[in-house]
Amino acid sequence: MRKSDNINTMEFRKERMASLIKDIASSFLKLKGGSGVLISATRVGISRDFKNVTVFVSVFPEDKESDVINALKNKNWELKNYTKKQLKMKFLPQFKFEIDKEEKARQRMEKILNEEE
């Protein structure tokens, strides 16, 4: 096996894992999300060693972001247990939640472009 094949296999595995964890996190957020607040998992970042996962979220209304992030920080363990039931892995990663600043920037850019039309 060539080195490039190994890199491609690892990237494929990482992308597949990110997709699965994003789906699981989205399902978890639907179950555990607060009332009157919309929380969406927008993307997932996975460390090279697969030991740490960052779930990036968007929150509506935006003024609830800090409250939601603080609440989600207390649910990291719940997400890990929820993931354990959904995904068969030898070692589960550590989870953390962050606001998706890239998504917010994209939304701002989209709004600016729509205003110009």
C-alpha positions as CSV (number, residue, x, y, z in Angstrom):
1,M,0.0,0.0,0.0
2,R,1.4,3.4,-1.0
3,K,1.5,6.3,1.4
4,S,-1.0,8.2,-0.6
5,D,-3.4,5.3,-0.4
6,N,-3.1,5.3,3.3
7,I,-3.7,9.0,3.5
8,N,-6.8,8.7,1.3
9,T,-8.1,5.9,3.5
10,M,-7.6,7.9,6.6
11,E,-9.3,11.0,5.1
12,F,-12.3,8.8,3.9
13,R,-12.6,7.3,7.4
14,K,-12.4,10.7,9.1
15,E,-15.1,12.2,6.7
16,R,-17.3,9.1,7.3
17,M,-16.9,9.4,11.0
18,A,-17.6,13.1,10.9
19,S,-20.8,12.5,9.0
20,L,-22.0,9.8,11.4
21,I,-21.2,11.9,14.4
22,K,-22.9,14.9,12.9
23,D,-26.1,12.9,12.4
24,I,-26.0,11.5,15.9
25,A,-25.3,15.0,17.4
26,S,-28.2,16.4,15.4
27,S,-30.5,13.7,16.7
28,F,-29.2,14.4,20.3
29,L,-29.8,18.1,19.9
30,K,-33.4,17.5,18.8
31,L,-34.0,15.4,22.0
32,K,-32.1,17.6,24.4
33,G,-32.4,21.1,22.9
34,G,-34.1,23.8,24.9
35,S,-37.6,25.0,24.2
36,G,-38.0,28.2,22.2
37,V,-34.5,27.8,20.8
38,L,-33.4,26.1,17.5
39,I,-30.0,24.4,17.8
40,S,-28.5,22.8,14.7
41,A,-25.3,20.8,14.3
42,T,-23.7,22.4,11.3
43,R,-20.4,20.5,11.1
44,V,-18.0,18.3,13.1
45,G,-14.3,18.6,13.5
46,I,-12.3,15.5,14.4
47,S,-8.7,15.5,15.7
48,R,-6.1,13.5,13.8
49,D,-6.1,10.8,16.5
50,F,-9.9,10.6,16.6
51,K,-9.8,11.3,20.4
52,N,-11.5,14.7,20.3
53,V,-14.6,15.8,18.4
54,T,-15.9,19.4,18.2
55,V,-19.6,19.7,17.3
56,F,-20.1,23.1,15.7
57,V,-23.7,24.4,16.2
58,S,-25.8,27.3,15.1
59,V,-28.4,28.8,17.5
60,F,-31.5,30.8,16.8
61,P,-32.2,33.2,18.2
62,E,-28.6,34.4,18.3
63,D,-29.0,36.2,21.7
64,K,-29.3,32.7,23.3
65,E,-26.0,31.4,22.1
66,S,-24.0,31.8,25.3
67,D,-26.8,30.2,27.4
68,V,-27.1,27.3,24.9
69,I,-23.3,26.7,24.8
70,N,-23.1,26.7,28.6
71,A,-26.0,24.2,28.8
72,L,-24.4,22.0,26.1
73,K,-21.0,22.0,27.9
74,N,-22.9,20.3,30.8
75,K,-24.3,17.7,28.3
76,N,-21.0,16.5,26.9
77,W,-21.2,13.3,28.9
78,E,-24.8,12.7,27.9
79,L,-23.8,13.1,24.2
80,K,-21.0,10.6,24.8
81,N,-23.4,8.0,26.3
82,Y,-26.0,8.7,23.5
83,T,-23.2,8.2,20.9
84,K,-22.2,4.9,22.6
85,K,-25.7,3.6,22.0
86,Q,-25.8,4.7,18.4
87,L,-22.2,3.9,17.2
88,K,-20.1,0.9,17.9
89,M,-16.6,2.0,18.5
90,K,-13.8,0.7,20.6
91,F,-12.9,4.1,22.0
92,L,-15.3,7.0,22.1
93,P,-13.9,10.5,21.6
94,Q,-14.3,13.4,24.0
95,F,-16.9,15.9,22.8
96,K,-17.2,19.6,23.0
97,F,-19.6,22.1,21.5
98,E,-18.8,25.4,19.8
99,I,-20.7,28.1,18.0
100,D,-20.0,27.8,14.2
101,K,-18.5,31.1,13.4
102,E,-17.9,30.0,9.8
103,E,-21.7,29.5,9.4
104,K,-22.4,32.9,10.9
105,A,-20.0,34.5,8.4
106,R,-21.6,32.7,5.5
107,Q,-25.0,33.8,6.6
108,R,-23.8,37.4,6.9
109,M,-22.2,37.2,3.4
110,E,-25.4,35.8,2.0
111,K,-27.5,38.6,3.6
112,I,-25.1,41.2,2.1
113,L,-25.4,39.7,-1.3
114,N,-29.1,39.5,-1.2
115,E,-29.4,43.1,-0.2
116,E,-27.4,44.1,-3.3
117,E,-29.9,42.4,-5.6
